[in-house]
Each structure stands twice: as structure tokens, then as C-alpha cells.
Amino acid sequence: MAKGTLFIIGLGLHDEEGITLRGLKAAREADKVFLEHYTSLMPALSLNRLEELLGKPIRTVDRTVLEDLDAEPILSEALKGKKVALLVPGDPMIATTHVAVRLRAEELGIRTKVIHAPSIMTAVIGLTGLQSYRFGRSVTITYPEHGLVSEAPYWTVLENKVRDLHTLCLLDARADEGRYMTIKEALKIMIELEERLGKGLIEPNTLAIGIARAGSPEPIVKADGIEALLNYDFGPPPHTLVFPAQLHFLEAKALKLLADAPDWVFRRGAGGRGR
């Protein structure tokens, strides 16, 4: 029997309206449709509305299916010669989980097609006005495990700063626990790392940018010193954090106009330390 096709389709960032027309067409034509939404929080996604949009039932799958079972329940349908759609948050290939699923399908001889959608990577650039080519390696700030805090975010931000590059910090999502890290929690972790590592990276007036609910009709974008951001109300998750490097004057202007940055950011136009 001929093997089928696996479509990995991005849903965007906020709700079911983030899917592209191409993705919608492929999902409607699929014989089986699966949905995972544990790798990232889509705050306004409705399974019922999504099923109405596609005109067919959708089976949700969790981390166990995609990672522990190597997506076998999904791929077994494609091995029967069916068109199978896997709907995922954001842009499909941002999460390594989805890369692993695609590679497994290809190993089994299943044809794969990726249909892209809005990603937090591009949304942050658009919302802040920072220049895309000036971002360095991104990193995830994670919750402590067994009392231990990962130092990776600190060293990544420091390395990017030395290279005069911005850092996009994704924040930990624990869907199975109902926990999604906030900007305040992330900043407290970075402060704790500064106290331990002491490289002078994180100070009260270090410039950072908080982004809440990117992709929604009313996202919040706020640039300020860390001390001020700790007391800023960003509302519910998902949240994202950026540590900018030295700012080009257009970037400083963008943060003033688009992210309500204080005047000292535009006057200095750089670095994020001091007023």
C-alpha cells in the first residue's frame, strides 16, 4: 500500500484564526487531523471553533504521544496511505519536538509537508521594531529543577551582548502542570543568576523588553529597566522577554514609540544601563 502524507501545519500565536489559507485548505482535505498545543500556549484557541472551521473532528495529542511514543498514533495513519494533518502552535519547525516527528516520518517513507504560520521569533521583531539581523542566539529561561537554576540564559545573554546582539528569551511552558512563566518570574531568575555569577550583566537599570500575548489583537510591549519591569502588569501569559544590545537610533526610536520606553532609552540610544 502506498504511504500517505503528513502535513505539519502552524496555527500561529493566539487563536485558530492564525492558520494560513494554505494550512486551512490542507487541514480540510486531510483524512485525519491531530492537534498538539502543549509546546506553546495559545490563550484564545478553541477546539470547538477549530473543528467547525475545518468541518471535521480533531484528536488532541500530548507530549507522551509525540515524544515517548515517537508520534506512532499519528504516523500509523499516514502509513495506511492517508493524508494526515498535525496542527501545532506557532511556526511548525521552531520546536525541536516537531522536527523529530518530521524526521521520523521521513525515515518511515512518509512524505512530509510543512505549512508555516506566524512565529514568536518574527512577531517579537515586528512588535518591538528591533532589527532582525541584530538578534543572536535565542534561549529559554526555565523553571528551577530540583532547586537548580540553569545558567544557560545568563551566559547566552552575556555572549550576545559582547557581540552587540539582541537576545530573545523564550519562557518556560509546563502545559501538563498549568504553569507558564511570566516576565516577572524570568527577571527574578536572571537576578538570581547575576547574584551567583556576578558579571555585571543584570542591574536595576538594565534595559529589557517584555512582550505579552504576541499575535493577539491587543499585545502588550513594554521596554524599561529591569527594576521597573518587575512592577509592571503584563497581564496573563504567554510572555516573552528580550535583552537588547546597543541600540541603533531607529531601534531606540521604535522602543519609545512602540514599547513606551522611558526617555532615557532614546537619549542614550544604547546599551540599557544607567539614566
Helices and strands as residue ranges (DSSP letters): E 5-10, G 16-18, H 21-29, E 32-35, H 47-54, E 59-60, H 63-63, I 64-68, H 72-78, E 83-88, H 96-107, E 111-115, H 120-128, G 132-134, E 139-141, H 152-162, E 167-171, E 173-174, G 175-177, E 179-180, H 183-197, E 207-212, E 220-225, H 226-229, E 239-243, H 249-258, H 263-268
